[in-house]
């Protein structure tokens, strides 16, 4: 049985202008020790998906439907008290912005100790020694002294390490990382990614990594979910998605990426802007920006269906499979020839 | 784009094709103690001896971690900050010590595009006003001409000219960055300094903006100084690249030379840290993970500033004898590196770097 099984998750926010369908029928599952990457542009619903699983959306004006079964328990049906027990203990979250997610008026030590004593019946001393252990593990130099420092005394990368220490302090089974390295430099990003990988191996935790960086996903994920306008455009094993992507949106994302090892004459860009979720386009939500648009795309919403030769690879696009294979091969071929040319 | 073509500035002595020459530029911010009797106790050496030149129509990429002085350098070039020492020559004229009034004719030759498309547009002004402001400041054209020009500019950057009367909040991030670009283009500048123009944008929108910047460069013969921390983006847009570390240039080379044959261990570490969007290559590759953070620019490490984090550090040499930025092998003649033990080949793992460093150390001893 999967550790977390999300089925047909929907999150609607009612606003003054109407109902925003921020997540509209998203399903995925993740096993122990696995890493799932969720990619998509801002506003595609990747963060809201995870906030819904964690029960962190504001109660007022929010409607959540579907189920998120974690260890046999539906998190959407769980009481707030039960959710508080699970959060920070069984499921932990690392937020995007390390500058604002720590409390500036308490020391790092106090905040870490609080994370332990909330969930475990231990003394302050024991909690403190556990905090110290974690700080050392995430590579904070002179942890004995730094534990009594305030967040402003740490650099961005160091604060993100503290956030990771706090998330891992109770050995969670599932770690949700919401763009953990977006605000950081590449060198620091490399440090943080190595750290998350090592800790994942040590504790056999599952990781959900939300990011818009396809490079990060390619390195760290086992499975990928590509989200577009609150829906899943494509999902499957990482090698499959990168080698034979089947959705024009995934092609666009890959084409618009400048690459380190190739000189590209001109980036293939996706035209236009992401749609408003107040009034999403009819039919396939990607059709106004899709270069392969057909008449059926404007009227009929494509279902998320498995690719014929691999049941784990699902995609939602009306194009026939032959065209998709051909276009994917052509697109990836241009990268390869450009690489060979340099 | 003919309605407000910039006339050549009188009294300018334009020679050669070098648009901008920066020599030994330094910017130190004083750190003071005391409230009434302020006494300088130290200086943040944000930019410390940067030199480069830039030809017309060229794009110079500048990369480095946060705090390496790339934005301070950009602000000094734009004369938004007064340099501590050094010389900036723009179109053959020394502009380092010009007063505000003397600087004004040059302002319309050099414009800037900022990082944050949300914070760099005044939320209370309409788009038409934001784009037209520079035209009004420089008294270029009548009211009707200005309006026509603004609409022309909006079209050039891919916005609907009818959106002239909208406010910035009605636009998405990518569209706002387009407004920022239209504003920079308004007075027909020669040089545009782009300070992380795409860092805040999604990949698909980022590609649109990068393509737009390339098209504009081709159409209007623009010269860019392009600052970014994303090495992929810099490779895509630049002709030459400077790598900065703690206020100094550590490596400078033509784009392909730098990416194919980096010489400085820091450049190597930066390149190896960039995630590759290909699962097979990505997994096989070894990252060179640098230890620790960038040291404080108030009290930078002695001699080679990178020696505290360098895998090739040789005690008694790197921390005593500061290296110069010179040509040390490599393909291009203007490939310069500030290192005693430049990399012999690329790619390299950390272990190989260490071993070579140790061998170099014994050889030197």
Interface residues (C-beta under 8 A of the other chain):
Chain A: X41 X42 X141 X155 X156 X157 X158 X185 X186 X187 X188 X189 X190 X191 X193 X194 X212 X213 X214 X215 X216 X217 X218 X219 X238 X239 X242 X252 X253 X254 X255 X256 X257 X258 X259 X260 X261 X263 X264 X266 X267 X268 X269 X270 X273 X274 X342
Chain B: X65 X66 X172 X173 X174 X175 X202 X203 X204 X205 X206 X207 X208 X210 X211 X214 X229 X230 X231 X232 X233 X235 X236 X255 X256 X259 X260 X269 X270 X271 X272 X273 X274 X275 X276 X277 X278 X279 X280 X282 X283 X287 X288 X289 X290 X292 X293
